[in-house]
Amino acid sequence: MKTTPEHNEKIAKLTFASVYPHYIKKVESKGRTKAELLQVIEWLTGFDEKKLQELIEEKVTFKTFFERATLHPNAHLITGVICGYRVEELQNPITQQTRYLDKLIDELAKGKAMEKILRKA
């Protein structure tokens, strides 16, 4: 499925702070922890808990969030379908990076082993 410019713009303008509580709720409702969520986010973005909190308080958009992130060199290994989109085929970088994060959180919530989520060899 291809994204539209409107879809990409909508994702770019979403604030990380508005979605983060949903990430926590999703993983905790499936028996995973906030610490594991933070580990996954730090792996993908390089943001530790302190930096993440600053970004939340600043109410940054996903566009700004990923512009400031240092994406993990193995992020390209994140593949599969999330929200109806095959992440490796997304053309818009912000949309793709946001869906990378969604995919990792989905894998965490589904009970996948941390080594596999973090794409360790």
N, C-alpha and C positions, 0 to 999 in steps of 0.2 A: 504494500500500500504506500502510495506517495503522500508526502505531507504537502499542505498548501502554504503559501506565504503567510496567510492569516493564522494558521495553526502554529507555525514557527514563531510568529510574533507573540502569540498568546503565551507560549511556553517561556520565551525570553523575558516577558514582562512579569511573570509570576514571581512572587517573592519566596525565597527559600524558607523564611520564617513561617509563611502560611502553610507550607507543606510538611515541614519537619515534624510537627506533632503527630501527623498522620503516619509518618514513617515509624515513629516510636510506637504508636498504638498497634500498627500492623505487626511489627516484629514481636512485641511483648505479648500480643494476643495469641501468637503461635509458639510461645514458650522460649523465645530468644530474649536477649538482654539489650538494654540501651548501650552497654559497653561494647557489645558485639557490633551494634549498628555504628557506633563511633569508629570502631576499628575498620569497618568496611568503607565508611566515608573518608577516613584518613588515607586508606590505601589508594582510593581513586583520586582524591583531590590534593592530598598533602596537608589538609587542614586538621590540626589537633583540636581537642575539645575547647580550649581557650579561644582559638581563632574562630572556630565555628560559632561560639557564643557571641563574639564581636560582630560577625557577619549577620547573625540573627537580630541583634540589637540595632544594627545599622539598617535592617530591612532591605538587604540587597536583593536584586532580581537574580534569576538564574543566569541571565546574560553576564552580569557583573560577577556573580559567584564563580562561574567557570572561566571568565577572563582572568580572575585572580588565582585560580587553581593551577597547580602543577600536576597535570594528569599523569598517572602512573604509566611507565613505558609499555606495560602489558595490557593497557586498557583496550587496545584493538582486539584482544583475544575474547572480549565480551561479545557473545553472539546469541542469537535467538530472537524470539518474538516477545514483545512486551507492548501492551496496549494496542495490539493489532499491527504493530510495525516491526519489521526485521531490523534490529539495531545496526547491524553491520552495513545495511544498505541506505541508511539515512544520509542525506546530502548536507543538511544544515548542521554545522558543528555544535551549536548550542543545543539544538533538539537532540542530536545524537548523544552528546555528553549527559544530558538530562535523562535520556532513556537508558544510558549505561548505568546511571545511579539507580534508576527504577528497577532495572534488571537485577542488579546486585542485591537490592533490598528484597526483591521478590524471592531470589534464591535463598537468602537468609531466612525469610519467613517460612519457606518450604522445607527448611531443615537441612539444607545442603551443607556439607562439611566446609569449614572455614578455609582449608587449603585450596579447595576447588573454587570457592567464591573469589579468593584472592589470586587466582590463576597462578599458583605456584607450580613449578616444574616437578 
